[in-house]
Amino acid sequence: MTAASHDTGKKTTVAAISVLASGSLALAKLAVGIAIGSLALISEALHSSIDLIATIVTWAVVRVSDRPADDEHHYGHGKFESLSALGVTALLYLLAGGILVEAYSRLREGTPPPTISAIPFIVLVIDIVVNYWRARALHRAARETRSQALEADALHFASDMLGSFAVIAGLLLAAFGFWWGDAAAAIAVALMIGFLGLKMTRTTVETLLDRAPEGVTEKAEIAIRSVPGVVDIERTRVRMVGPTYFIETIAKVPRTYPIDRVEEIKRAAQQAVREALGDADLTFTAVPVARDNESVRERIMVIARNSGLAVHHVTVHALDEKLIVSIDLEVDGEMPLVEAHDIAQHLENHVREEFGEDVEVDTHIEPLEPELPHGTDAPGERVATIRTALTEIAANSAIHDIHNVRVRNTDAGEIVNFHCRAAPSMSVINVHQSVDEIERALRRAFPTIKRVISHAEPPHAR
């Protein structure tokens, strides 16, 4: 069973149990109130009747509110709960107004006090016990499922319980000869209904108006900022629909990151927000930004990527205070030189816009390697010849143990791959220079070789 279906079942069960209790207590209080002529008890019975209506509405609404989003309700059906809570609270205010009018009329006309017996006190004590249990159960379920409909129902039963205390006080006053006690108790019931409904009305209206829940924005931003790769947050918006937080954030990420890395950040942010808030739906918009620690080479690669160009072997150095940049640009090998030169010129202009007009840029144009060139393995004799040549060339360098030699024939020429070993203490630049010398010597010895790819590793490496 999913968490959503579990919450739905819990809300439905609690709401259904409340229907039976509300109906039974409302009928009992109404019958006793009419029998003894107590406005306070009749008012409390009518209050319970409204609560019965509220409970039935709640039971129906929670079965709808947890339905998933569809083509017409993109944010789900959670606001049905808010609407039902608002409607039932409005009924309570109408009831409170009617009670106040009737109580004022009785006080003005001096209506005789109700007939006092043990029966109304027994009914009210039972009512208090049942409402206390229901209010606690509903409040706990509402807190666990973040259901405004159940929260409104819990509020109604809490007001029922307080109203019963007020009715008891009014009946006791009447028993001691204070004729106005019953009407005063009815007024107290009406005032409690209005006071307790005020908070629920405010919360419901704020939800319907998409007011951000207090503290949620801060928690969401803390969670998002904790994700590696998020540089800053530009804006965050939060709304609540039923029990679900819908969060929209615009976050800054390094512009040097590839798309798949940005997607990883989005997924991590969604997970972080769910861990912080529970039921949350995050819409993450990534805005690429330049970081202060970007290198010149990284900035040039960003320029090329934004232009959709394939570049490699970007070299950068400074001559006094002048920046010197060299770039290898790959274009379609069948492209006319004039078009290729225009592309290179545009790239160089973008680099000057980024670093200033005095930067010196040279672009080497070369044919783009085919993505899937056709190739076949060379015969064993050819591989052995190449292996022997590599071993002889490496004998005069710091590179040794030539192994895993592979030779492939392609339309462009032979491609050679090999592994070799070097001392673990050698620097990367020294290893690279040594391997480069071997590769150049091999191409001089075998002009048909188009490309040589080497993999240097320390001793005992796999």
Buried (B, 14 or more C-beta within 10 A) or exposed (E): EEEBEEBBEBBBBBBBBBBEBBBBBBBBBBBBBEBBBBBBBBBBBBBBBBBBBBBBBBBBBBBEBBBEBEEEBEBBBBBBBBBBBBBBBEBBBEBBEEBBEBBEEBBEEEBEBBEBEEBBBEBBEBBBEBBBBBBEBBBBBBEBBBBBBBBBBBBBBBBBBBBBBBBBBBBBBBBEEEBBBBBBBBBBBBBBBBEBBEEBBEBBBBBBEEBBBEEBBEBBBEBBBEBEBBBEBEEBBBBBBBBBBBBBBBBBBBBBBEEEEBEBBBEBBBEBBBEBBEBBBBEBEBBBEBEEEBEBEBBBBBBBBEEEBEBEEBEBEEEEEEBEBBBBBBBEEEBEEEEBBEBBEEBBEBBBEBBEEEBEBEBEBBEEEEEEEEEEEBEEEBBEBBBEBBBEBBEEBBBEEBEEBBBBBBEBBBBBBBBBBBEEEBEEEEBEEBBEBBBEBBBEBBEEBBBBEBEBBEEEEE
